[in-house]
Amino acid sequence: MISNIIYLIVVIAITEIGIDVKLTGSEKSGLFVSAVMLFMYSLIVYFSYFILKKKQKNIQYKVSFDLLFLRMSSLLIAGAVLFYANQALFYNLPLIIETFFGISMPKLLKQCLSIFIYFTYVSIYWFFFANFYNFVYQTQFTRLQYVISNLRIYLPMLIPWLMFSSFYDLLSKAGKRLGVEGDAFYISLFGLSVILFFGFYPPIIARLWGCKRLAGAKADELRSFLHRSGFAYREILSWPIFQGKMLTAGIVGPLPRFRYILITESLLQNLSIEELEAVLAHEMGHGRYYHMWLYFALMFGFFLTMWQTHGLFLYGGVLLFSPDIWVNGQWGARVLDLYIFICHIGSLFLFLRFLFGYFMMNFERQADLYAATLVRPEFVIAALEKIGILTGNTRDIPSWHHYSIRQRVEAIRSFAKDPLYFARHNKKVGRLFILVIFLFIITGVLVGRGNYEEMAKAAAYEKVVLNLLRTEANNPLLHLEMGNILYKKGHLGPARRHYEKAMELSPEDPTILNNLAWLLVTGGETGPEERKKALELAKRAVGLKREPAFLDTLAEAYFVNGMVEEAIVVAKEALLLADKDRDYFRSQVKRFESALKKNKTLGQGH
């Protein structure tokens, strides 16, 4: 189940990345390719079904079949994610519909349509593999019931995403209307909304899953145990996940008033009261060490860092790829979209598989060891061993988010021999968690200061101009743009050469004349000849086109040539004509007037 949740997180990330991509090809071709992809996945599922059906007929050891079923299921779900990723990035259904009907859909509707595609894929897998699930877990689902049961598991996890996304969009619009914008505003309000929702959502989850108050003698004894342990909770509920046949328990809700402990009927029937108390003690450990809040902090820190590093990925793509893709129209844009997609989804996969998975494994160990402090260690071991046997002798099978039962038992035995083992584990986990959060913060701050998105745009533009200059060496506008790029980078010598080449090719272009004049008057130490040439060029530019920017250059040229009164007159004209950046033009007038006043004062002194 944990793996499926992680897959869903990846799917949500894919949906968010792909929601606004451009359509590749026509909407008709997009629909055709989408249908072909769905058919191909169906064939893969059916072929897998055929293989597994053959294995089931020739079965010798049920354990080996169970493992094959689990591995094949993981591969097919991963395949559904990959097919969906391709569809979301290249053949986006909402965009096809918008283009075909000439409409614009709200983001919430686009998200629902996109996620519908993913669930169409996995529903095909669920439909074909329902009977295998019944065989492995001794359930009695019809194919339709199995599909609906899986969808019901996912529903409580989809609703928060859709609500968070909609709420974030509303915040963005409200912030713009109120004149309050910026990353800090959005992050603060969104983080607060997530925390509030995270705390108060558990009752809704319990209702959506069909959980009911756990009744019976064992339930009463378990409530008595929780009371003796001083653990605050709302209720113990029966968890009807997959007809209650799964041997599992869980805890939802970080706030005591809205915290529920969930237990399946199968677990309740197969474990003794002492073993059930050990299971409850394990779930209490998750609450005692605030694991749900820590999971949230890890996810929030990661996605915040990804938000900040988007520009860095973009800049890396600009440096990595040939400039040809920037002028290659739609497919060039697709290359960059694919690169950004791989960067984000690859980072998410690595984070979930290794960093998040590492903390999940060690939080589970922390909960195991805490349970061994509340009940006798042998009861915790007995519960784990029995679950391992009842689930098909899975004692030695680890997962990326859980130690194997054998490893968990060994850790509890180590604690029984050395009481300080638990304290050392807590210290290790705590220090690593603080380090990870610190690295998230540092990475976000450092990358956020780099303004990599603007750097990426500038670098991409420079690559395009350079590439075009190779084939259009006598294009004055390209030389002008290259001069502008080099001037902004502080490469004044090469910039001047490009401006001069542009002027040679187009001597009456006022922008070229103006930009060269500006470089000559602001390019550091310039001699009398450069200053005189700048004044001549600026006069020619203004003669061709009298606009504020060109007048400002002329005023500056007058000023550096010692003609301050003329500079003031021209600067005032620039201010009068300006409809933007008026503060800058006003400061120019004041600067020139102050210089004139200073010159007069010095003259009177002599």
N, C-alpha and C positions, 0 to 999 in steps of 0.2 A: 504493500500500500504506500509506503514511504517513497518508493521509486516512482510510482505513478504520480504522486504529488509533485515530485521534482520534475518529472516530464511535463506536468501541467505548467509549472513555473517557466520552463523553457518555452513552451507553446505561447504563453502570455507575452513573454519577451519578444518572440518572433512576430506576434500579432501587432505589438506596439511599434516595432521597427518597420514592419511592412505595410502599415495601415495607409501611408501616404505616398507609396512608391508610384512611379509613372507606369503606365500600361505598356507592355511590350507587344507590339503588333496590334491588330484590330481586335475588337471585342468578340467577333465571331471566332477568330482563331484562338483567342483566349479560352472561350467556352469549349472548343473542340479539344485543345490540349488538356484542359482540366478534366474532361470526361475520359480521355485516354489515360491520364495518370491514375484516376480512380479505378479504371479497369485493370491497369497493370498491378496496382496494389492488391486488388481483389484476387488476381491470378496468383500472386505470391502467397497470400493467405490460404487460398484453396490448395496450392501445392504443399504448403506446410501442414495443412489439415490432413492431406492424403498421406504424407510421411508419418505423422503422429498416429493416424488411424491404423496404419500397417504395424507400427511398433506396438500399439496397444493389443493387437491380436496375437502377437508373438511374445508377449511380456513374460519374463521370468522373475524379475525382481521389481516390485512396485516402486521402490525407492528410485531406481534408475529412470523409470518412466516419469516420476514426479519431477526429478531434476531436469529431464529433457523438456518437459512441459514448461517449467519456469524459465529456462533459458530461451526456448523458442518464443515464449510470450514476451520476454524482454526485448528480443530482437525485432519482433513484429511491431511492438509499440514504438521502439526507436525508429523503425522504418516508417511508421505513420507520421512521426515528427519530421523526418527528413522529407517525405513527400509533401507534407503541409508547408514546410519551410520553402521548398521550391515554388509551390503554388502562391504563397503569400508574397514572395519577392518578385516573381515574374508574371504571374497570372492571377492577380488579386481580384477575387470575386466582387467585392463592393465597388471597386473601380470599374470593372467590366459593366456592372449594372448601371452605374452612374453615367458611363459613356454611352451605353446603348440607349438608355431612356432619356438622356440629357437632363438628369436631375442631380441634386446635391443632397446627400444623406447626412444626418447628424452622426457624430463620432460613435455614439453608443450603438446605433444601429449597425454601423460598419464593423464594430468589434464583435457584435453578436453574429453577424453573417460570416465573418472570418473564422470565428471559433467553431461555428457550425460545420465548416469544412473539416476541421480536425476531428470532431466527434463523428463525422460520417466515416472517416477512415477507421478509427478505432472501433466503431460499432460493427464494422464488417468483421474485424478480428474477434470481437466478443461474440458475435452471432455464431461463427463457425466453431469457436473453441469452448462453447458453453458446456457441451457434454464431457469434454476432457476435464473441465473444472469440477463438474459433478463427480467424476471418477476419482480425482485426486483428493478432494475435500469431503467426499461423501455427502454432497448436497443433492437437491432434486429440482434444480432450476429448469424451466423451459428456456428456449433460446431467447425469447422476448423478455422473460423475467430477468435473465442474466444481464441483458443489455440495459434494461431499466435500472437494475440494482447498481450497476457501475455508474450510470449517469447520475443516480441519486447520491452516490459517494462524492462525485465531483461538484455537484451543484452548490453546496455550502462554500466551496473554495472559489467558485467563479463569481458569486455575488459580491464579495468584498472588492475584487478587482474592478468589476464594472462600476461599483459605487465609488471607489476611490478615484477612478479615472474621471467619472462624471463630476465628482465634487471638485477635483483639481481644475477641470475646465471652467467650472463656475467661479472658482477662486480667481483664476486668471482674468476672466471677464470683469469680475467685481473689482479686482485690483486696478485694472486699466481705467474703469469708470471713476474710481475714487482717487486716481492719481497715485496709487501706492503700488509700485512694481519692484522688480529685482528678485534675484535668486533667494535672498535671505527671507523675504516676505513669503514666497511660495513654499519654501522648504519648511519654515516654521509652522505655518498654518496647516500644511499637508501632514507634517509629522504629528501635530496635535490631533488632527482628525483620525489618523491611523491609530494612535494610542487609545483614543476614546473608543473607537470601533473595536479595536483589539480586545479591550476590556469587557465591552458589553455585548459582543456578538455570540458568545457561547450558548446562551439560551436558544438563539435562533438556529444554531447548528444542531443542537439536540432535537429540536422540533423537526427540522428538515430531514434528519436521519431516522426519525420515527422512534427515538429513544423514550422509554417509559421508566417510571420509578421501579427499582429492583425490589422485589418482594420475596418473602420466605425466611426460613430460619437462618440460613447462611447470610442473607442480606442483613438481618438484625445483628448478628454477631460481628459482621464487618463494620456496621455503623458504630457499634460499641467500641471496637478496636480503634476506629478513627477518633472517637471522642476521648478515649484514654490517652491517645497519642497527642491530643491537643491540636489536631489538624483542622483548620477551618475550610469548609466546603459547602456547596449549596445542596447537592444531592448525589446519591449513587444511582446510576441509570443502567438499565439493560440495553445493550448495544446490538441491534438486530442486523448488523452488517453482514451481508451474504447469508441471510437466514440464521444468523448467530452461530454459524458453524466454525468460524475462525477462532483459533485459540489466542485471543489477544485482549488487552485492556489498554485504556488510555486516559489521559487527563486533558481537559480543555478549559481554558480560561485562567489567566494569571491573577485575577482579582478574586479573593475568597468568596465574596458575595455572589459571584457569577462563575464559580468554579464547579465543574462536574467531573465525576469519575465514572468512566464507562467500562462495563464488563460484558463480554459475550456470554450467552447461555452455555456454550460448549466449555468455556473456561470454568464457569461456575459448577458445572456438573462433574468435570473430570479432576478437579483439584480439591484436596482436603481443605478444611478451614484454616489450618496453619499455613498451608501453601498459598491460599488466597490472601491471607494477611501479608505474606511476603510480597505478593504481587502488588497489593495496595501500598505497602511500604515503599516499593520501588517508585510507584506513581507519586507518592508523597515527596520522594526525593526530588523529582522534577520541580514540584512546587516550592520545596524548601530552598533550593538553589537557584530559583528564578530562571529556569532554563527557557521558558517561553519568551520572557523579556530579552534574554541573551540572544535567542534565535532572531528575534525581531531586530535587535541592534546590529547583528551581523548582516542581515539582509539589507537593512536600511543603509548601513555603512557602505556595503558593496555597490548598491544601486546609485547612491550619492556619488561615489567615486567614478562609476561608469558615466554618470551625467557629466562630470567634470572632464573626463578623459576623451569624450567624443571628439573634441577638437584636435586632440593629440593623435588619435587614430586617423582623422581626416588629413592632418598634416603629413603623417607617415605615408598615407596612400599617395599623396601628391609627390612626395620624394621618391616613392617606390616605382610608380608606373611611368611609362613612356608618355610624353606630351601628346602623342597621337590620339589617346583616348579622350582628351579634353575637347577635341574638335571632331569627334566621331559620333556626334548626335546622340540618339537614344541608347545605342548599345554601349557607347562610352560611359554614359551615366550609369548603365546597368553594372558595368565593371566596378565602378566605385561603390555602388549600392551593395554589391556582393561582397566586396572587400570589407566595408563597414559592418555588414551583417556577420561575416565570419569573425571579425574582431570582437564584436559584442557577444555573440552567442558562444564563441570559443572561450571568452573570458568567463561567461556565466557557467559554462560546463566545468571549466577547471576549478572555479570557485566552489560550486556545489559538490563536485566529485571529490575534491581533495581537502579544501579548507573547511567548508561547511560539514562535509562528511567526517572529517577528523574530529571536529567538536561534537558532532552527534554521537560518535562512538564513545568519546570520553565523558560526555554528559550521561550516557546510558550507564557507563561504568560507575560514575559518581552516584547515580541513583541506585545501582546494585549494592554498592558499598554502604550507602545510607540505610538501605533496607536491612543489611546485615547488622546494623547498630540497633535497629528497633525490634527485630525478631532474631531468633537464633540463626546463625549462618547456614546451618544444615537445612533449615526450612527453605531458605532462598535457593540453595543448591538443588533441593528436591523439586521445587517448582520448575526451575530451569530444565532439569534433566527430564522431567515428565513431559514438558512441552516439546522438548527435542524429540522424544520417542513418538508422541502422538502426532507430530507434524511430519512423520516419515523419516525418522532417524537423521535429523538435520544437525546433530550435535557438532559436527566438525565443519560445517559450512558457514563461513563468515560472509558478510556483505559489506558494501562500501560505507554503510551507515551503522552497522552493528558488529561488534566482535562476535565470533562464533560462541556457541554455548560452552564449548570446552574452555575457551579463553576466559569467558566470564566466570565460570566455576573456579578456574585457577586463580583469578584475581581475588575472589571471595575467600578462598583457602589461604592465600597470602595474607589477607587482612586478619583472618582468624589466628594466624601464627604471629603476625606483627601488627599490633594496633596502630602504629604510626604510618602504616602503608596508606591508609585513607587520607591522612593529613598531607602526606607528600603528594598524593594524586591531586588533591584540591589545590595545593600550592602551584603545581605544574600547570594545571588547567587555567587557574586564575591569572597567572603571569602571562601565559600565551594569549589569553583573550585580551588582556590589556594591551599587549604588544600589537596585536592585529588591529584593534580599534585605533591605536595611536598611528599605525602605518596608514590606515584608511584616511585619517584626518590629515596627516602630513602630505600624502599623495594628492588628496583633493585640493589642499591649499596651494601646494607648489604648482600643480598642473593648472589650477584655476587662475593663477597669476600669469601664466605664460601666454594667454590669449592666442592659443594655437589655432583656433578656428579662423581668426583673421589672418594669421600667418599662412594657413593652408590656402586661403583664397588668394592671397598675394603671390604665393609660390606657384599656384596653379596658373594664375594669369601670366606670370613671368614665363613659365614653360610654354604656354600657348603662343605668346608674342615671339619668343626665340624661335620656336618651331616654324612659325609663319615667315619670319625674316629669312629663313634659309631658302625659301622659294619665292619670296617677294622682297628682295633686297632693295628695290627702288621704291618701296611704298613709304611715303613721308609720314603717314599716320602711325605706322608700326615703329619707325624710328622715334617719333614723338613719344609713344607709349613706353618704349624701352628707356628713353631718357628720363621719363617720369618715375619709372620703377627704380632705376639706378640712383636718381636723386634722393628718393625717399630712403634708400639703403645707405646713403652717405658716400656713394661712389661718384664723386663730382666730375673727375676727369673723363671716365667713360660716358657719363651722362651728357657732358658738354659735347663730346664727339657725335653722339646720336642726335642731339638737338641741331648741331651745325649741319649734319648730313640731311636732316629733315628740312632745314631752311634752304639748303642747296637745291633740294628736289621741289620744294614748294615755298618760294621766297615771299609770297604774299599771304601766307596763312597767319592770322593774328595770334592764334594760340601758340604756335611754334615760336614766333617772335617774342611773345610775352614770357614764355617759360625759359627761353635762353637768357633773356634780359634778367629775369628773376634769379637764375643761377649765378649770373655774373655779379649781381649786387649783394647776394647773400652767401656766396660760396667761400667765406673766410677772407683771407688776405688777397685783395685784388689791386692791381696797379692802376694808374691813371688811364691807361689805354682801355682796360676792361670796363672801368666805370663809364668812360666816354661812349664806348660801344654799347653798353647796356642802356644808356639814355637814348641813344639813337634808335635802338631796337624797340624800346618801350614807346617812344613817340610814334613809330611806324605802326605798332600794334593798336594803339589808341586811335590813330588816324583811320584805321580800317574798321575798328569796332570799339565803341566807347561804352565799356561796361565796368562795374566796380572793381573786379579782380585786376583788369588791365590798368585801370587808373591807379590802383594801389601800387602796382609795379612801377609805374611812371613816377609816382610820388617818392617811392623809395630810391629810384634812380636819381631824381633831383636832389634828394637829401644826401646821398653818398658823394654827389658831385659838389656839395657845398651850397646848393641853391635851395635854402630852407624855406624861404617865403613862397617860392613856386611849389615846393612840396606840400605846404599847408593848403594852398588853394586847390590843388588837385586832390589831396586827401579829403577835403571837405566835400568836393564833388562826388567822390566815391561813396562817402557816408550818405549823402543825399540820395544817391541812386540805389543804394543797397536795400534789399528787402529781407536779407538774412545776414547773420554774423555781424550785426550792427555794433556789438560791443567791441569786436576786433577793430573795425574801421574807426570807431570813436577813440580807441586807445592810440591808434596811429596819429590821429589829429593832435591828441594831447602830447604825444611824444615829440612830434615836430615843433609844436608851440613851445614846449619846455626847452627844447634845444635852441629855438630862436631867442627866447627870453634870456637864456644863459649866455648866448653869444653877445647880446646887447649889453648885458651886465659886464661881461669881460671887456667889451669895447669901451664902456664908460670908465672902467677902472684904468685903462691905459691913457 
